Amino acid sequence: MQTKKQLLVALSAVNILSIAGAAQAVSLDQLSQISQEANNLYQQGKDIADKADEHQTNRKGQQNTSTACHNEHGLRSKKGNVHTRMKFVNNSAKEVKIYWLNYSGDRVFYKSIAPHAKYVQPTYKTHPWVVTDRHENCMSIFVSSLPSAIAEIR
């Protein structure tokens, strides 16, 4: 929470500097530099927010439910009304594939994730996601249980 407040303060300061600079007829180069600094601060804030999400996960434990692959045939998506997002973090040395289990329980391909890459998928609390290797062998199944969940793939 503190990090978000710091980000808002920093962005407000940049906006004030931009307005003050424009009022003093700053050069185009100076405005460009201020804009670049604002973009850098935005990216730093985004990185801090991502790290805070990961820290929150480490502090509270897993933010999702991992299901054994042998349960896949009994799983399917149910009508969802609670939006979440699942952040897939591929900590393995191999590419993985992400599948949504639809309302019939069938796999629907969504994304391949490179080794050591991340991918954020908007979803619902009632939707299971299957992670497979390149040969379609199930590695894990995840269902989000919080507004922002992290699915770590090893």
TAHU-V820524 format. One record per run of one state. SS is the DSSP state (@ for helix, = for strand, . for the rest). FROM is the first residue (numbers start at 1). TO is the last residue. Records with the same first field share a line. If there is no record, write none. Layout:
# TAHU-V820524
SS->FROM-TO / FROM-TO
This chain:
# TAHU-V820524
.->1-1 / 24-27 / 61-63 / 68-68 / 75-82 / 91-95 / 102-106 / 114-117 / 125-127 / 133-137 / 145-147 / 154-154
@->2-23 / 28-60 / 69-74
=->64-67 / 83-90 / 96-101 / 107-113 / 118-124 / 128-132 / 138-144 / 148-153
